[in-house]
Amino acid sequence: MKIVSLTVASFFLTTFFVVSNLAQTSPAKLPGESKIALINTFAFADAKTGITKYINAVKTLESEFKPIQTELESIESKLQTLSKEIQTLRESAGKKVPVNQTAINAKVEEGEKLQRDFKFKQEDAAARAQRREQALFRPIMQDIYKAAQEFSKQKGFMLVLDIAKMDQAGILLAWDEKADITKEFITFYNARPPGNGSTP
């Protein structure tokens, strides 16, 4: 069960800016000499080249919810085992072997109880993960936005578009790779002193 990963992904897809003020050293040009650029916000989560503060928050979230994820995987395994055992007992009935209906019923009841427990624990874990995720990532995203404003002023940028969301929405046709400032901004952000977005 990828509860944490799915939650983080959904949060990241619906968070951050689509249009902001970023900059680059060799920006694209709009009419009137306005500078624009593109940034891939998905790259912030890259374990090797992403934003360190964001990556650490992801690791914190995954670590905190690892026990419940392991428990859910264990319940899933038990359900699969029970299902096979019930199937084996029922198949034996067609081979003129005395059927222990009591044993079958006991396993069915156990399976139903496990299914109820699994659903409850899964929904509870997802809700708790979402709340914890918001507490972890909201200050980080605010800090990233603040850094973006600082970066834009330094570089004299007028506009930046989120290339990840544009591609996802199907409105991205083509672009000049020189306009992609993702790596430059990540390097700038990671070099900044810790701000309000420090991971709790």
C-alpha positions in Angstrom: 0.0 0.0 0.0 1.6 3.2 -1.1 -0.4 5.5 1.2 2.4 8.0 1.8 3.6 8.1 -1.8 0.1 8.6 -3.2 -0.7 11.3 -0.7 2.6 13.2 -1.3 2.0 13.0 -5.0 -1.5 14.3 -4.8 -0.4 17.1 -2.6 2.5 18.1 -4.8 0.3 18.1 -7.9 -2.2 20.5 -6.3 0.4 22.8 -4.6 2.9 25.4 -5.7 2.7 28.1 -8.2 1.7 28.0 -11.9 2.9 31.5 -12.6 5.5 33.3 -10.5 8.5 35.6 -10.7 11.6 33.5 -11.4 14.7 34.3 -13.4 17.5 32.8 -15.6 20.8 33.9 -17.0 19.7 33.3 -20.6 15.9 33.8 -20.6 13.5 33.6 -23.4 12.0 36.8 -24.7 8.4 38.1 -25.0 7.3 41.1 -27.0 8.7 44.2 -25.3 11.8 42.3 -24.1 10.1 40.8 -21.1 11.9 37.7 -19.7 10.1 34.4 -19.2 11.2 30.9 -18.2 10.0 27.5 -17.4 10.4 25.4 -14.2 9.6 21.8 -13.6 8.2 21.6 -10.1 8.2 17.8 -10.2 12.0 17.9 -10.2 11.9 19.3 -6.6 11.2 15.8 -5.3 14.1 14.1 -7.2 16.1 12.2 -4.6 19.4 13.1 -6.3 19.0 16.6 -7.8 15.9 18.0 -6.0 15.3 20.4 -3.2 17.0 19.0 -0.1 14.4 20.4 2.3 11.5 18.9 0.3 13.2 15.5 0.0 13.9 15.4 3.7 10.3 16.1 4.4 9.2 13.2 2.1 11.6 10.9 4.0 10.2 12.1 7.3 6.7 11.4 6.2 7.6 7.9 4.8 9.4 7.0 8.0 6.6 8.1 10.3 4.0 6.0 8.4 6.3 3.0 7.6 4.9 1.0 10.6 1.2 1.3 9.5 2.2 0.6 5.9 4.0 -2.6 7.0 0.9 -3.6 9.1 -1.4 -3.1 6.2 0.9 -5.2 3.9 0.8 -7.9 6.6 -3.0 -7.9 6.7 -3.1 -8.1 2.9 -0.8 -11.1 3.0 -3.0 -12.8 5.6 -6.1 -12.1 3.5 -4.5 -13.7 0.5 -3.5 -16.8 2.6 -7.0 -17.2 4.0 -8.5 -16.9 0.5 -6.4 -19.7 -0.7 -7.2 -21.9 2.3 -10.9 -21.3 1.8 -10.6 -22.1 -1.9 -8.7 -25.3 -1.1 -11.3 -26.5 1.4 -14.2 -25.8 -1.0 -12.4 -27.6 -3.9 -12.0 -30.6 -1.7 -15.8 -30.9 -1.5 -15.8 -31.9 -5.2 -13.5 -34.8 -4.6 -15.8 -36.7 -2.3 -13.8 -35.6 0.7 -15.8 -34.8 3.8 -16.2 -31.0 4.1 -15.6 -29.3 7.4 -18.1 -26.5 7.0 -17.3 -25.3 10.4 -13.7 -24.7 9.5 -14.7 -23.0 6.3 -17.1 -20.7 8.1 -14.5 -19.8 10.7 -12.0 -18.8 8.0 -14.6 -16.8 6.2 -15.5 -14.9 9.3 -11.8 -14.3 10.0 -11.4 -13.0 6.5 -14.3 -10.7 6.8 -13.0 -9.3 10.1 -9.6 -8.8 8.6 -11.1 -6.9 5.6 -13.0 -4.6 8.0 -9.8 -4.0 10.0 -7.9 -3.4 6.8 -10.4 -0.8 5.4 -10.5 1.1 8.7 -6.8 1.2 9.2 -6.2 2.2 5.6 -8.7 5.1 5.7 -7.4 6.2 9.1 -3.8 6.1 7.9 -4.6 8.0 4.7 -6.4 10.8 6.7 -3.6 11.1 9.2 -0.9 11.1 6.4 -2.7 13.9 4.6 -2.9 16.0 7.8 0.8 15.4 8.6 1.8 16.0 5.0 0.1 19.4 5.1 1.8 20.3 8.3 5.2 19.3 6.9 5.0 20.7 3.4 3.0 23.9 3.7 5.8 25.9 5.4 8.3 24.4 2.9 6.2 25.4 -0.1 5.8 28.9 1.4 9.6 29.1 1.8 10.1 28.0 -1.8 7.7 30.6 -3.1 9.5 33.3 -1.0 12.8 32.2 -2.5 11.3 32.3 -5.9 10.5 35.9 -5.4 14.0 36.7 -4.2 15.4 34.8 -7.2 13.3 36.7 -9.7 14.4 40.1 -8.3 18.0 39.1 -8.6 17.7 37.9 -12.2 15.1 40.5 -13.4 12.6 37.9 -14.4 9.0 38.8 -15.3 7.3 35.4 -15.6 7.7 31.7 -15.1 5.4 28.9 -16.1 5.2 25.4 -14.5 6.3 23.1 -17.3 5.1 20.0 -15.4 1.5 21.2 -15.0 1.4 22.6 -18.5 2.5 19.3 -19.9 0.0 17.5 -17.7 -2.8 19.7 -18.9 -1.9 19.1 -22.5 -1.3 22.7 -23.3 2.5 22.5 -23.8 3.5 22.3 -27.5 7.1 23.2 -27.6 9.7 25.3 -25.8 13.3 26.3 -25.9 15.4 24.3 -23.4 17.3 27.5 -22.6 14.1 28.8 -20.9 14.2 25.9 -18.4 15.7 27.3 -15.1 14.8 24.3 -12.9 18.3 23.3 -12.0 19.4 26.9 -11.5 16.6 27.6 -9.1 17.1 24.3 -7.2 20.8 25.1 -6.8 19.9 28.6 -5.6 17.4 27.3 -3.1 19.6 24.6 -1.7 22.3 27.1 -1.1 20.1 29.4 1.0 20.3 29.4 4.8 17.5 27.5 6.6 14.3 29.6 6.6 10.7 29.2 7.8 10.4 26.1 5.8 12.6 23.9 8.1 11.2 20.5 8.6 9.6 20.0 12.0 
